Amino acid sequence: MNDERYPAQVLREYALLADGERGAVVGPRGELCWMCAPLWDSDAIFASLIGGAGVYAVTPRERFVWSGAYEPGSLIWRSRWVTTPGIIECREALAFPGERGRAVLLRRIIARHGDARVQVVCDPRPGFGACRPRFRGAWEADGQGLWFRWTGAEKARPGHGLELELTVPAGEHHDLVLEIADRPPRGGPPDAGRAWHATEQAWGRAMPRLHTIADRDAHHAYAVMRGLTGAGGGMVAAATTSLPERSEADRNYDYRYVWIRDQCYAGLASAAAGAYPLLDDAVRFVGARLLEDGPHLKPAYTGTGGPVPEQRRLDLPGYPGGYDLAGSRVTHQFQLDSFGDALLLFAAADRHDRLDADGRRALRTAVAAVEERRRDPDAGIWELDDRAWTHSRLNCAAGLLAVGENAPSPPATRAASAR
């Protein structure tokens, strides 16, 4: 059952934490209301965003006015609450870069002005709320193949999960660290100070210097895309599922997967901005899928390159105006335009001398796939009925022209050009 202390908020008031392998959504009451673990497309352990059980909240005990902001060039978020007696901040992040089977949630409560009096609730519910782990000892638990360890909350007591009333003296801070893994904890818990320092340093190394007409926006956009990109190069479209584009408009999809089209667009934007690591990731992931599936390339894959699971209902209320869907029917579709997007991506990488031998093999595979399937009906860019969509064919023509412009000219052509 959803904890009614944390009702759904307007979507623009939520912030994303991400480490490349998974993401979490935090709201204005300090509630982590969505997170899947151990990977993007795993079952949620916090599902209150779509009406399920599971939440991890740090909330002022007095009346407050909320605001929040990202630290520049990162997905480190600071919630800020102005209360009657003072000002409280909570610095939050997923330890970055993420480890594929293990997430570390860092939360630092800061008494910015006056004492910080907060209520903390830690109530993970694996399986979209189906399981309630039993915490024991020094607050370790397991459930549905996941293990949890919560440190910094030794005085917590059972309630809705574990609950803690905490007072941080003025000018000081208090760290909470929640580990979530697909295996039992090894060794002692992480040192919070070192984990924060490592995360700050890693974000600093991950961010390129961009020079655009809107540098701040460009750097934040890059940070979001980097946070959505895993070690295998795949960039998921979003951390969430079933959030409505418009209320009751029947366009509620599971976006916790890598769409080939979107990955190519991100790579093209990165190439244009000179942000080559994300370009390299896109080429690596898209190239690997082409080499594996050739003319049978799927429109979308999991973050690890696997098939997208079948669509199913979760028997949850859903976000207001939305639904409760997981998985997607897209895996059964053919979208011809994806080959054109891949060719445009490879051409951009080649122009910047960033196409390796595997990339060139994938390029040739995409060209051969267009030759083989160019007359086949496809679902098009909007996943509609199978037809001969003009956009799909024009997109492939654009991709072929782009790679052709990069190809070396035959000797006879070069001699004629010289004359």
C-alpha positions in Angstrom: 0.0 0.0 0.0 1.2 3.5 -0.9 2.3 5.7 2.0 -0.3 8.6 1.9 2.2 11.0 3.5 3.8 11.3 0.0 1.1 11.9 -2.6 1.9 12.4 -6.2 3.2 15.9 -7.2 3.3 17.7 -10.6 6.0 16.1 -12.7 8.2 19.2 -13.0 8.8 19.2 -9.3 10.7 15.9 -9.4 14.4 15.5 -9.9 16.4 12.6 -11.4 19.4 11.0 -9.7 21.3 8.5 -12.0 24.6 6.7 -12.1 24.5 5.1 -15.6 23.1 1.7 -14.5 19.9 2.9 -12.8 18.0 6.0 -11.7 16.0 7.4 -8.8 13.3 10.1 -8.7 13.1 12.5 -5.7 10.2 14.8 -4.9 9.7 18.0 -3.0 9.0 16.3 0.3 12.4 14.6 0.1 10.7 11.4 -1.1 12.6 8.9 -3.3 9.4 7.7 -4.9 10.8 5.7 -7.9 13.8 3.5 -8.3 14.4 0.2 -10.1 17.2 -2.1 -9.0 19.6 -3.5 -9.7 19.2 -2.2 -13.3 17.0 0.3 -15.2 14.5 -2.3 -16.3 14.4 -4.3 -13.1 11.3 -4.2 -10.9 10.9 -1.1 -8.8 11.9 -1.0 -5.1 10.3 2.4 -4.7 7.1 2.7 -6.7 5.0 5.3 -4.9 5.3 7.6 -8.0 2.7 5.3 -9.8 0.7 4.5 -6.7 2.6 1.5 -5.4 4.5 0.8 -2.2 8.0 1.8 -1.3 9.5 5.1 -0.5 12.7 6.6 1.1 12.1 10.1 2.4 13.9 12.8 4.3 11.3 15.4 5.2 11.3 18.5 7.6 9.2 18.0 10.7 8.0 21.6 10.6 6.0 23.5 7.9 8.3 24.3 5.0 8.7 25.9 1.6 10.6 23.8 -0.9 13.1 24.5 -3.6 15.9 22.6 -5.2 18.7 22.6 -7.8 21.4 20.5 -9.4 25.1 21.2 -8.7 26.5 22.3 -12.0 27.8 19.6 -14.3 26.4 16.7 -12.4 23.2 14.9 -11.3 24.0 15.8 -7.6 20.7 17.3 -6.3 20.2 19.6 -3.4 16.7 19.8 -1.9 16.3 23.0 0.2 13.5 23.7 2.7 12.9 27.0 4.5 11.1 26.2 7.7 9.9 28.4 10.6 13.1 27.8 12.7 15.7 27.6 9.9 16.9 26.3 6.6 17.6 22.6 5.8 19.3 21.1 2.8 19.6 17.5 1.7 22.3 16.7 -0.8 21.5 13.6 -2.8 23.1 11.4 -5.4 23.6 7.9 -6.6 27.3 7.1 -6.2 28.9 7.7 -9.6 29.8 5.9 -11.8 27.5 3.1 -11.0 28.4 -0.5 -10.5 26.2 -2.8 -12.5 24.9 -5.0 -9.7 25.1 -2.5 -6.8 23.6 0.9 -6.2 24.7 3.3 -3.4 22.3 6.1 -2.5 24.0 9.0 -0.7 22.0 11.5 1.3 23.6 14.3 3.4 21.3 16.3 5.7 22.7 19.7 6.3 21.6 22.2 9.0 22.2 25.3 7.0 20.6 27.7 9.5 19.4 26.5 12.9 18.9 22.9 13.9 17.6 20.5 11.2 14.7 18.5 12.5 13.7 15.8 10.0 11.6 12.7 9.7 13.3 9.8 7.8 11.4 6.8 6.4 13.2 4.0 4.6 10.8 1.5 3.2 12.1 -0.4 0.1 9.6 -2.8 -1.5 11.1 -5.0 -4.2 8.9 -6.3 -7.0 6.8 -3.1 -7.4 5.7 -3.5 -3.8 5.2 -7.2 -3.7 7.8 -7.9 -1.0 8.6 -6.2 2.3 12.2 -7.0 3.4 12.8 -7.7 7.1 15.5 -5.4 8.4 17.6 -6.9 11.2 20.8 -6.3 13.2 22.6 -3.2 12.0 19.8 -2.6 9.5 20.5 -5.2 6.9 17.8 -7.0 4.9 17.1 -9.2 1.8 14.1 -9.7 -0.4 13.4 -11.1 -3.9 17.1 -11.5 -4.7 18.2 -8.1 -3.4 20.2 -7.2 -0.4 19.9 -3.8 1.5 22.2 -2.2 4.0 21.4 1.2 5.6 24.0 3.1 7.6 23.8 6.3 9.5 20.4 5.4 11.0 21.3 3.2 14.0 18.5 4.7 16.1 15.8 4.0 13.5 12.8 1.9 14.6 10.3 -0.3 12.7 7.2 1.6 11.4 6.5 2.1 7.7 9.7 0.2 7.0 12.3 1.9 9.2 11.6 5.4 10.7 13.9 7.8 12.3 13.4 11.2 13.9 16.7 13.0 13.5 18.0 16.4 14.7 21.2 17.8 13.1 22.7 20.6 15.1 23.1 24.0 13.4 26.1 24.1 11.0 26.6 20.4 11.0 25.6 17.5 8.7 24.5 13.9 8.9 25.1 11.2 6.3 22.8 8.3 5.3 24.0 5.6 3.0 21.6 3.0 1.5 23.2 0.1 -0.4 21.1 -2.0 -2.8 22.8 -5.0 -4.4 22.1 -8.3 -6.2 24.4 -10.1 -3.7 25.1 -9.9 0.0 27.2 -7.0 1.3 31.0 -7.6 1.3 33.1 -5.9 3.9 32.1 -2.9 5.9 29.8 -0.1 4.7 31.2 2.6 2.5 32.7 5.7 4.1 30.2 8.5 3.2 32.9 11.2 2.9 35.0 9.2 0.5 31.9 8.2 -1.5 30.9 11.8 -1.9 34.4 12.8 -2.9 34.7 10.0 -5.4 31.3 10.9 -6.9 32.2 14.6 -7.2 35.5 13.8 -8.9 33.9 11.3 -11.3 31.3 13.8 -12.4 34.1 16.3 -13.0 36.0 13.9 -15.2 32.9 12.9 -17.1 31.9 16.4 -18.2 33.5 17.8 -21.3 34.0 21.5 -21.9 31.2 22.6 -24.2 31.0 26.0 -25.9 27.5 26.6 -27.2 25.0 29.5 -27.3 23.6 28.1 -24.0 26.5 26.6 -22.1 24.6 26.0 -18.8 21.7 24.2 -20.5 24.1 22.2 -22.7 26.1 21.0 -19.7 23.0 20.0 -17.8 21.7 18.1 -20.9 25.0 16.3 -21.2 24.9 15.4 -17.5 21.4 13.9 -17.9 22.4 11.9 -20.9 25.6 10.7 -19.2 23.6 9.6 -16.2 21.3 7.6 -18.4 24.2 5.9 -20.2 25.5 2.6 -18.8 28.9 1.0 -19.0 27.9 -0.9 -22.1 27.2 2.3 -24.0 23.3 2.1 -24.0 21.4 5.2 -23.1 17.9 4.6 -21.8 15.2 7.0 -22.7 14.0 7.6 -19.1 14.2 6.1 -15.6 10.4 5.7 -15.4 7.4 4.0 -16.9 3.7 4.9 -17.4 4.0 8.7 -16.9 1.4 10.3 -19.2 2.4 12.7 -22.0 -1.1 14.2 -21.5 -3.6 13.1 -18.9 -5.8 10.2 -20.1 -4.4 10.5 -23.6 -3.5 6.8 -23.8 0.2 7.5 -24.5 1.8 5.9 -21.4 4.9 3.9 -22.2 7.7 2.2 -20.5 10.8 4.2 -21.4 13.4 2.3 -19.3 15.0 0.9 -22.5 17.4 2.0 -25.2 15.7 3.2 -28.4 18.1 2.9 -31.3 16.7 6.1 -32.8 17.1 8.1 -29.6 20.6 6.8 -29.1 21.6 7.9 -32.6 20.2 11.3 -32.0 22.1 11.7 -28.8 25.3 10.6 -30.6 24.7 13.1 -33.4 24.2 15.9 -30.9 27.3 14.9 -29.0 29.3 14.9 -32.3 28.0 18.4 -33.1 29.0 19.7 -29.7 32.4 18.0 -29.6 31.3 15.8 -26.7 32.9 12.6 -28.0 32.5 10.2 -25.1 28.7 10.0 -25.7 29.3 9.7 -29.4 31.6 6.8 -28.8 29.1 5.1 -26.5 26.3 5.5 -29.1 28.5 4.0 -31.9 29.5 1.1 -29.6 26.0 0.2 -28.5 24.3 0.6 -31.9 27.1 -1.1 -33.7 27.0 -4.1 -31.4 23.2 -4.5 -32.0 23.7 -4.3 -35.7 26.5 -6.9 -35.7 24.3 -9.2 -33.6 20.9 -8.7 -35.4 21.7 -7.3 -38.8 18.6 -6.7 -40.9 16.5 -7.8 -38.0 17.6 -4.9 -35.8 15.0 -4.1 -33.1 13.7 -0.6 -32.4 14.7 -0.9 -28.7 16.8 -3.0 -26.4 17.4 -3.2 -22.6 20.3 -1.2 -21.3 22.5 -4.4 -21.4 21.5 -5.1 -25.1 18.9 -7.7 -24.4 15.3 -8.0 -25.7 12.6 -5.7 -24.3 10.1 -7.8 -22.3 6.5 -8.1 -23.2 4.1 -5.4 -22.1 2.2 -6.2 -18.9 0.0 -4.4 -16.3 1.3 -4.1 -12.7 -2.0 -3.9 -10.9 -1.2 -0.5 -9.5 -3.2 2.8 -9.5 -0.6 4.5 -11.8 0.4 8.2 -11.8 -2.8 10.4 -11.9 -4.0 10.4 -15.5 -1.6 7.5 -16.4 -1.4 3.8 -16.2 0.8 1.0 -14.7 2.5 -0.6 -17.7 5.9 -2.4 -17.8 7.5 -3.7 -21.0 6.7 -2.8 -24.5 5.2 -4.1 -27.8 7.9 -2.4 -29.7 10.1 -5.5 -29.8 7.8 -7.0 -32.4 8.0 -4.1 -34.7 10.2 -3.3 -37.7 11.3 0.3 -38.1 13.3 0.8 -41.3 14.3 4.4 -40.4 16.5 3.0 -37.6 19.1 1.9 -40.2 19.2 5.5 -41.6 19.7 6.9 -38.1 22.6 4.4 -37.6 24.2 5.4 -40.9 24.0 9.1 -40.0 25.6 8.3 -36.6 28.4 6.3 -38.2 29.0 9.0 -40.8 29.3 11.6 -38.0 31.7 9.4 -36.1 33.8 8.9 -39.3 34.0 12.6 -39.9 35.6 13.0 -36.5 37.9 10.0 -37.0 36.1 8.0 -34.3 34.9 4.9 -36.2 36.9 1.8 -35.4 37.0 -1.6 -37.2 33.8 -2.8 -35.4 32.1 0.4 -36.3 33.0 0.0 -40.0 31.7 -3.5 -40.0 28.4 -2.3 -38.4 28.2 0.4 -41.1 28.5 -2.1 -43.9 25.9 -4.3 -42.1 23.5 -1.3 -42.0 24.0 -0.6 -45.7 23.3 -4.3 -46.5 20.2 -4.2 -44.3 18.8 -1.2 -46.2 19.4 -3.0 -49.5 17.6 -6.1 -48.2 14.6 -4.5 -46.5 14.1 -1.1 -48.2 10.8 -2.3 -49.8 9.4 -3.9 -46.6 6.5 -2.2 -44.9 7.5 -0.8 -41.5 6.0 0.8 -38.4 7.6 4.2 -39.0 8.9 6.7 -36.5 5.6 6.9 -34.5 5.2 3.1 -34.3 2.0 3.0 -36.4 0.6 0.5 -38.8 3.0 -1.2 -41.2 3.2 0.8 -44.4 5.7 2.2 -46.9 6.4 5.3 -44.8 8.1 8.1 -46.7 10.1 9.3 -43.7 11.6 5.8 -43.3 12.9 5.7 -46.8 14.1 9.3 -46.9 16.0 8.6 -43.6 17.8 5.7 -45.2 18.6 7.7 -48.3 20.0 10.5 -46.0 22.2 7.9 -44.2 23.5 6.4 -47.4 24.4 9.8 -48.8 26.2 10.7 -45.5 28.4 7.6 -45.5 28.9 8.0 -49.2 30.3 11.5 -48.8 32.9 10.1 -46.3 33.9 7.2 -48.5 37.3 7.5 -50.4 36.9 8.2 -54.1 38.1 5.5 -56.6 41.4 6.3 -58.3 39.7 7.2 -61.7 37.4 9.7 -59.9 40.2 11.3 -58.0 42.2 11.8 -61.3 39.2 13.3 -63.0 38.7 15.7 -60.1 42.3 16.7 -60.3 42.0 17.6 -64.0 
